[in-house]
């Protein structure tokens, strides 16, 4: 990536993070009709044609026909590529395609149809980045990380077109900034690997195309819904099939 293009891209990401930081998770977003996480929403995904940011192509993987990536690359020039778990070919060496949450639910770690790791879980700009991000320059499919029930399907100013799936055993997954929703409705049961939307950049501010993906555990909040749940690092969960610690 050319130096100038890299700085423009990183600047856009930084602005997006600052703007998101101004909207507390438990406060109602500014979008009309969207009250916190009450589920009040339109079934029509938010149109976002003016927010398509032209970005240089990054090194990505071929489409994932099984609903997840078998191998994960870090995006060239992005922070994850500097990790000591990334080799010279940008391959994430400790990547586990399938992991187990709460000792009970097997989840796909990267439920995308292609892409690279552009951001990891952890502190960022003074607050917690609650998930991991996958970047691709085209609207690749997004899949359900495991079987479950669509608990939320709505638009928020901070998360854009967002889906939350309840997988049982106190395990949930969130998929944010979708360009559109798949053939799903709130309350539907979905299968593992079922397409639930496509990667986009919907939100109340400009940001690059990517999937923001969260794994959440705990008890659904009576008023705050999914924002009462505890985020966990999907990349740190044990691999499916590994013995329990």
Secondary structure, DSSP 8 states (H G I E B T S, - for coil): --HHHHHHHHHHHHHHHHHHHTS-TTS--SSTT--TTS----SS----GGG-------------TTSS-SS-BB-TTSGGGGSTTB-TT-BBTT--SEEEETTTEEEESS-BSS-EEEE-SEEETTEEE-SEEEE-SS--EEE-SSSEEEEEEEEETTTEEEEEEEEETTEEEEEEEEEEE-S--TT-EE-TT-EEEEEB--SSS---SEEEEEEEES--BTTTBGGGSEEE-GGGS-BTTS---
